[in-house]
Amino acid sequence: MRFSDCYRAFPRQAQFHRSRAKYRLFGGAAGPGKTKALLWEAIRQAQDVPRSDSLLLRRTYPELESSLLAYFRRDVPRSMYRRYNEAKHVVTWLNGSTTRFGYCRNENDVYQYQGAEFLFIGLDELTHFTLKQWQFLTSRNRCPVPRSFACMAGASNPGNIGHAWVKGLWVDHVPPPGYERPELYDARDYDFIRAKLADNPIYANDAAYHRTLEALPEHLRRAFLEGDWNVFAGQYFDVFEFGRHTVRAEAVRLEPWWPRWISIDWGFQHPSAVYWHCAIPQAVTRDSWSVTRATPQSENAFHESPVTSHESRIVTYREFVQSGLSPRMLAQGIAERSGRERISDVFLSPDAFAHRTSEASIAEQLGEVLAASGLPRPAPADDDRIGGWQLMYQLLESDAWLITENCAKLIDCLPQLVRDDRRVEDIRKVDGDDPADAARYGLVSGGRLAGVGAAPGRYGGDAVHGGHAPLRAGQPPPPYSPGAPRFVTGMPLGEQITRQITATDPTSRAIHSQRLESEARKQFRPKPLPRRR
């Protein structure tokens, strides 16, 4: 019995089977028959090339059992194959070819296939895999049979940990972050066969299933019903929107006296990521800052939130991301890009203070060059991951953080970060997340300069400058804690505020003054009378 006797492909599935690209991606939306097409592509390849081997993979065994193996047991007649080894999940076809069903739960599970050769490798739900797993498997995609054509294919919806690299290779046709030897990427090798629910006649007119997908949350509906690769399940920064949170660099006028600082995520094998930030007083942002941008509410509208009310906004306005730089080379690049700007602080990933070379720590080497160029020596950044991500989310939600469009890697990175399955408040670490880490350091540690992320140190200095150490990101100061603003009756409020501000920069003093006035109003607000029972 032949392939064509058992499987009648839908038009979009037939397009997938006809493609001669080295690497194919089939899918997008839910329901177009992706898994079934992948299974029968492996069967077709096995029948066309006698004594060849093929491999079909899912990320976990339960997923394999409920998808590819379920389709195989249900749809493939027993007369088509010689035997099936239930223990090893290997099918031996009548012509001597084999197809193995496998899974790669852990990152290194792909190495079990080292030394093997596969004419065809198919990965179901490709975005569940990492780029490193995919790249290793490409080295196993070869066949010694003369005139055979080794190839690979994936089937997937948008979303999950592999969303960014899959979207890069097949949808955007650019080598994604972490791609080895990007100069060798050839877009002609990658064919994306986009399929939607309507491409499957079984579900095209299923009104009940349509209603089910329509009722999903917005990002899931766009992913599963429309096959939109710009949104996906598990996305952490689901509030991020290009245009709402981004702005053209030339449209922003940053006054030289506004507070500015730098944040650095050190790396050598991974890229080092550096960002420049500026705090803009809220009054300036509202009244005279000339930025034209549309939001869902109205043009030039800013949302208020408890996190940013009566505080300034932050603009991240410059990006420097590069791998393979020594600490001194990195510091020199930072100094050259900073020019004559007055930078108040440099915040560096804490691991750079512990990691040492033969001469000095990474931080010390950076500091020497920065200091020689008139910039501050680096201070350890606050590395509270969960609090930092939450603060970033709140700033985006309240339109209190803008990113200029020249920070391209950060803009690409943010919407592609997903939650960690084991710790849902955190973001899963993946290749290419260095820009997000560097930005987090800047927003959390530098937030005191902008009145963001309540910390007692922003009123009376910090631990470095003789004040009190800041609290964890987003944590309000405890009542009457040292460094927290306190007010008494019998003394003019203006004098009390003046005594609690140690900053010398005019804008910083204005920012802190606004914040303290707000705190005073809260403290002196009349207490409601107890309700009579």
N, C-alpha and C positions, 0 to 999 in steps of 0.2 A: 504494500500500500504506500502510495506516494504522498508527499506534502500537500499537493493540490487536491487530493481526494478527501482530506480531513479538515482542511482549513480554508475558509473563504474570507479573504481579507476585505475590510471596508476600504473605500478609496484612499483615505488618509493612511491606513496601515499599508496599503499597496505602495504608496509613495515612499514610505519608510523602507520597505523591502527592495525597491528598485534603486535606491540611492547607492552610489558607488564611492561615497566619501569614506575616508579612513576611519573617521570617528563621527558617529551619528547620535543625535539626541532627539527622542520622540516624546511629545507630550506638551504639557503646559497646564491645561485645565484637568479637572477630574472627569473620569468616565469615557475617554475615547478609545479604550482598549489597549493601553500601553503595555501592561504586563503580558497579555496574551500575544501581542505582536513580538515582544522580545523573546518569549519562549519559542514561537514558531520560526523566528529568524535563526535561532540556534539549531533547530531541527533541520531547517532547509540547508544551512551550511554543512551540517554533519552528513546529510544525504548527498550533497553535491560533491563532497571531497572525501572519498573512502579513506578509512584508517586515520582520520584526523581527530583532534580533540577540541572540545569547546567547554566553556565555563560560564555558568550563570550564578550571580551573587545577589544576596541581600545583606543588610548590615547585621541582623540578628537571626538566630535560628527560628524563633516564633514567627518572625516576618516571612522567612523563607517558607516555612510550613504552611502558612495561611495564604500564600500567593502563588509563587512559581510551582512549588510541589503540588499544591491543590489543583492548579490548572493542568499539570502534567497527568495526575492520576485521573482527573475527570474527563479530559478531552483527547488524550493520546491513546489510540487503540492498542491493545496488547500485541496485535499482529505486526505493528510497526517496528518493534525492537526485539532483540534477542533475549536480553535479560535486564533486570534492574536490581542493583545491589542496595538493599534498604539500609544497611549499616553505613555504607560509604556514600550513599546518594549519587550513584553513578549509573547512567544508562548506557548500555552497549547496543548500538544499532545493528541492523542486519548486514551492513557493509563493513563492519568492524570499527566504525567511528564511535566515539564516546562523548557524552555530555555529563559534566559534573555539576551538581548543585552545591553551593557552598555559602558560607557567611563569614563576615569579618567584624566581629563585635568590637575587638580592641584594635587600636591603631596598627600594631605589629602583626596582626593575624594574616595580613597579606603575604608575609614572608613564608608561610606554609606552601606557597606556590612557587617558591624560588627553585629554579632548575626545570620547571615545567614549560611546555610549549602549547599554546592554544591558538587555533585558527581563528576562533571567535570568542570574545569575552563580552558578556552582557551584564550590566549592573542595573537592577531594578531599584527605583527611587534613588537615583544617582546623587541627589543632594544630601543624602544621609551619609555619604562617604566624604573623606577629606581629599584635598588635592594631592597630598603625598601618597595616599593609597592608590589613587588613579594613576599617578605618574609611575609608580612602581609596577602596576599591572600592565602598563603599556610595554614594559620591557619583556613581559611574558607573552606578548601578542606576536607570535611568529609561527610559521608552519613549514616543515621541510618538504611537503608534497609539492612536486613541480607544478607550475602554473596556478597555484592557489593564491588567494588574496587575503592576507590576514587583516582583520579589522575589529573594531570595538563599537559598542553602542550602549547608550543609557536611556532609561525611561524615567520620567520624573515630573512631579509638580514643582512649582516654586516653593522655596522655604528650606528651613533647617540649616545645619552647619555648613553644608557645601554650596549654599545658594550663591555666594559671591563668586566663587571660581567657576561654577557651571555657567552662570550668567555671563561672566567675562569671556569664556572660551566660545560659547555657542550663540549667545544673544547679542552681546556687544562686539564680539570678534576682536578682543584685545587680550593679551596675556595678563592674568590676574595677579594680585600680590602673592608672592611666594613661588611663582612659576620659575622653574630653573631654566636658564638660558632663554630669556624672552626673545632674543634676536632670532631664535630658530622657530618661533611660532609662525605657522602658515594658516591663515584663515580658510584657505581652500580645502584644508583637511577636515573642517568642522561643518557639518550640515545639520541645521536645526529644522526638524519637521514639526511645525507648530500644529497642535490638534486641540480641539475644543469638544465640549459635550455634544454639540450638534453633529460632529463627525461620526458619532456612533449611532446607527439607526435604532438600536435597542433602547437608548435613553433619550434620543433627540426629542421625542414627543411624550416623554414621561413627565407629566405635569407635577406629580407628587415629588419626584426627585428634584425637579427644578425649584419647587417651593422650599425644599430642604436646604438647597444651596443658597437660595436668596435670603434665607433667614439667618445665615451665619453672620458672625461679626464682620465688619467692613473689610478688614484686611484678608480674612479667610475667604469671604465671598469673592473678592477680586482675584485671589489666587486660584481658587478651585473652580469658579464659574467662568471667569474670564481668562484665566491663565496669565495673569499680570505678573511679570517678573520684577516689578518695582515694589511689591509688597509680599510678605510671607509670614507664615505662622512662626511663633517664637521670637518675633522681632522685638527687641527691647525698646528701642526708640521709635515706637510706632507713631509718635506725634511729630516726628521730623518731616518737614516739607521743604523741598527746594523752592526758593522764592519767598517763602514766609520766614525761614530762618537763615537765608543766605542773601547776600547783597553784593553788588559790583564794588570792587575795591575803590574805583574812582568816584563812586557816589558817596563815600564816607570821608568827612573832614575831621580828622582827629587833631585836636588842639595839643600843642606841645606840652602844656602844663597838666594835662590829664594823666592820672597814674597809669604807668605801663609796667608790665613784667613779662618774664619769659618762663616757659616750662619745658622740661627736657625729659624724654624717656630714652635713656642710654641703651645702645645696642651696638654690636659689632657684626656678628653673623646675621642677626636681625637688624633691620634699619634703625638708626637713631632718628627720633622724631622731635622736632623743636617747633614751638608755637609762641607767637607774640600776642599779648592781650592788652586791652586798654579798657579802663573803667570810664564810662560816660555818665555824668550826673543825670538823674531822671528828668529834671526840669529842662536840661538841654535837649535830651532825647525827644521830649514831647514838643517843645516849642520851636527850636531853631536848628535842629539837626536835619540837614536836607538829604533824606533818604526816601526815595519813592519805591514802594513795594506794595503788593496787594496781599491781603489776608482774607480768610473766609468771611470776616465780619465787615471790614471796610478798608479802604486804603489808609496807610499810615497809622493803623490802629495797634495799640499795645494792650495786652491783657494784664490785669492786676492779679496778684496772688499773694497769700500771706508770706511767701518766701521773699518776694522782691518788692512789696509795697514800701514806698518811701525810700527806696534805695536806688542805686545806679544800675545801668545795664553794662554788660561786658561784650566787647567786640573782639573776636579772634581774627587778626588781620594779616598775619604772615605765617608761612609754612616753610620748613626746611626738613626734608625727609631724605635720608641717604644712608646706605650701608657701606661697611668697609672703611669707615673713617676712624683714625686714632683719636683719643681724647683731645689732643692738642689741635689736630686738624678740624675736629668738630667745633672746638671753641673759636678757632680762627674764622671758620665759616659763619658762626653766630655773630662775632664782632663785626665782620665785613657787612653783614646784612642789617645790623643794628645802626650802623652809621653814627650819627651824632645824637640819636634819641636818648632821652634821659630814662633809663631803666632802673626801677626801684628795687627789684628782687629777681633772682633767678632760682627757680625751684627744680631740683634734679631728683630723679628716681632714687629711692633710698639704697638700692642694691649697689649703686655706683660709689657709695661711701665705704662699703665693705669690700668690694672687689678691688684687688690690688695687682699691679704689675710689679716688676722688679724694682722700680724706682719709687712709686707712690700710688695712692688710690686714684681711681678714675676721677673722683671729685676734685682731688688736689691738683691733678694735671689740668683739668678744665679750668679750675680756679686761677691758676697761675696765668694762663693766657687771657682769661676774661679780665682779671684785675689789671694786667698790663695794658689792656685796651680801654680801661676806664669803666668797666662793667662790674657789678657786684659778684663776689664769689658765690658759688651755689650753696643753697641751704636744702636740707632733706625735705622732699615733698611729703605731704600727708598721703599715705597709701591706704586709706580706708576705702576699699573697693566698693562695697555695697553702699555706704553713705555717699561716696563720690558719684556713682551712677545715678542714685536717686536725686542728688542735687542737679546733675546735668539734665535729667528728665524734667525736673521742676522748672529749671531755667528755660528749657525749650517750650514747655507747656505755657509758661507765662510770657513768652516772647522777650525774655530778659537776656538772651544770648544770641548774638548774630555772628555769622561766619562769612568772611569775604570769599568770593568765588575763586580767588587765587589759592585758597587752601583746598585744593582739589582732592587730595588723598583723604583728608579728614571728612569731607563731604561725601565721598564715596564709601568711607568706612562706616559711618554712624548708622545708616539705615540697614546695614547688613549684619549687625551684631545681634546674636540670639541669646536667650536665657540659658543658663546652665541647668540641665535636667536634675542634677543632684542638689543644687542650691539655687532655687529659682530667683532669689533676689540678686544674684550675681550674673555676670555675663560670661559665657563660655569662652575660654581662651582659644584663639585660632590664629593662624598665620595672617599677618596684615592688620592686626588690631593695635599696632604700636601708635598710630596717630590718636586713637581714642584714649589710650593710657596717658599720653603726653598732655592731651587736652584736659583730661580729668585732673591731673596734677595742677594744672594752671587754674582751673575753676575752683577747686577745693582750697588749695594753699594760697592762691592769690585772691580769693573771694573777699578777704578782709579789706582789701584795698577798694573794693567796690560795694562793701556793705552787704555781701551775699554769703549765705551759709553761716548763721549766727555763731559768733565766737567772741568770748570776752576780750581777747587780745586786740580786737580792732578798735577798742576805745582807748586803751591805755598802753599800747605797744604790745609786743609779742615776746616769746621766750628768748628769741635771739637778741632783741633790743632792750632787755631789762624788764619786760612786762610779764604777762601770764601766758602760758601755753594755750593755743586754741583748742576748743573741743572738737569732737568728731564732726564730720561734715553734716550740716543740716540740724545738728543738735542744739536746741536753745540753751542759753545759760541758766543754771539752776537759780531759784529765788535767792537773792542776797548772797550769791557766790562772789568770791573775790574777783574784781575786774568787771562785774556786771554793772550796768548803769543804775545808780540809786539817787533818789531825790528826796529832799526834806522840805518841810514848810518853814517859812520865816526867812528864806534866802531867795533873792531874785533868781528866777529860773535861768536867765541868760548867763549869770555868773556861775551857776552850778554846771551848766553845759560847758562853758569855757574851761573850767577846772578839769573836766574829764576828757578833754581832747589834747593830745600831745603832738599830733601831726603838725608839721610846719607847712606842707603843701596847701595852697589855698583851696584847691578842688577837694582834696581829702578832708580838710576841715569843714567844707560846706556839706560834703556827703555825711560825715559823722554827725554834724549838727542837726541835719534833717532827721537822722535816725534817732538821736537822743530826744529831740522834741516829740517824736512819735511815742517813744517809751515813756516820757513824762506824762503825756496825755493819758496813756493807759493807766499809769500808776495813780493819777489823781482823778480818774473817772469815778463818779459817785457809784457806790456799791448799791445794788438793788435791795430793797427791803425784803425780808423773808416773807414768803407767802403764808397767809393765815390758813391753818388747817381746820 
